[in-house]
Amino acid sequence: MKTADLIDSHANKLTLVHLPFRKFGAKPFFRGQTQTVKCFEDNTEVRAQLEQPGEGRILVVDGGGSTRIALLGDILADLAITSGWAGIVVNGAIRDSAEIDAMPIAVFALATSPVKSAKEGWGKVGCPISFGGVAFTPGGWIYGDADGVLYSDEELA
């Protein structure tokens, strides 16, 4: 179901993630339960999560809004697909955007940057995170398409 239809039907249960996301990837829509990562310019924990079975979930990454360093590239996007993740939301930047655009995944990010991230192991997994006016918790539900990204504490039909 499109995000516009979802919010028309369930406006009281959904919150718009109010950030100027750009959509990447060939998959037009995603929906799934959230897993969260909080990190800043270090994608070690992003990779660690994408190596785990995704089971149709969406990885929500709070990169602190940094657009200086990319937290995701084509190699990690391919890993996400292989591991069964339905999509990724990055409050930060990605790289290899042309390659990701051709992949069967949906990725939302603020910007692109060619600079790869640090690999120092900074970050926290499975914690509540907040950005774009939304408080995300692991196990919440997220929906996204070309019109935007929506969050709900519960699954919506």
N, C-alpha and C positions, 0 to 999 in steps of 0.2 A: 504494500500500500504506500502511496506517495506521502511525503511529509505534510503536504498541504491538506490532503484528505484526513490524515491522522489528527492534525491539530483542529480541523473543522469538527471532527467527531469527539475529540477528547481534550479540548483546550484546558480544562480544569486539572488534568492529570499530567500535562506535558510542560516542559520549560524549553524555550529556545536557547541554544548555546549562542549567545550574542557576541560573536567574533567574526571578523572578515575572512572566513576560511576560503581557501581555494580547494576545489575537488580534483583529485587525480585518480587514475585507474579506469579500466574499462567496465567495471561493474557499476551499474547505474544507481543501485540502492543497497543499503545494508540495514540490518536489524539484528540485535543480539544483546546478550548480557555483557556487562562491562567487567573488565579487569583493569586495574589502575597501576600506573607507574609515575612516580614523581622523581624527576631528575633535572639537572641543569647542565647542558652542554656535554653530557656524558651518556652514551647510549648502552652501556654495559647491561643494565637491567632490562632495557627494551629487548635486546638480543636474547637474554636469558628467558624472558617471557615468551617470545616468539618461537623459541626452541621447544616449548611445552605444547602439548595438544591444545589447540584453540577451541575445539568443539563448537564452532560457530560463534564464538564470542568476539567482542570488539575490544581492542586494546586502546585505552584512553591514556595518553601520555601528557603529563604536565611538565613541559620544558621551560616553564617560567616566562613564556612568550618570547624567548630569544630567537631572533632570526639571523643571528651571526653564524651559528653552527648548526649543521644538519644532524638530526637525531635518527633519521631513517633514509635508506637508499635502496637501490634495486635489489641488492643481495638480501637485505632484511625483509623487503616486501616479498621476495620469492620464498624466503623461509616461512613467512606468515601464511602464504598460500599453501605450501607443502604441509604445514602443521595444522591447517584447518581453521585459521582465523578468518572471520568474515570481513573485517575491516580494521582500520586504525584511525584514530583522531589524535593529532599532534598539536598541542599548544606550543608551537615552535616551527622550525623549518625542516624540510626534507631536501634530498638531492637526487640526481638521476631521474628527474621528473618525466622526461620523455619516455624512458624505459618503463617507469611505473604506469604511465598513461596507457600502455599497451597490455598491461597485466590484468588478469581477472580478479581484481580486488578494488575496493573503494578506500581511498585515503583522503583525509581532510587535514590540511595544514595551513599555517598562516602565510608561509612564504617558501622560497627555495634559497639554498646556499650551496656552493660547491665545497665548502669546508667540512671535513669529517669531524666527528666528535672525539672527545677524550675517551679513554678506556681505563679509567682509574677505579671503576666499581662504585661510583657515587650513585646514589639513588635509593628509593624505597618502593617496595611492591605491595599492592593490596591495601593501601591506606586511602582514607578519604582525601579527595583533592577538589579544589575549586578554581574555576576560571570561566570567563564568559557569562557570569551571573548564575552559574550552576554548581551545585555541590554534588559531585559524583561519588558513589560508593560502589565497591565491588558487588556485583550481582544486580545492580540497577539495569535498566534497559535503555538502549540508545538506538536511534533511527536516523538515517541520513540519506540525502540525495542531492541533486543539483540545487535545490531550493534552500537547503540548510541542514542543521543537525538539531535533533530534539532529544530530550532526556526525560525519563519517567522512572519512578521508584518501582513500578510494576509493569509486567508485560501487557501490551494492548493488542487487541485483535484488529 
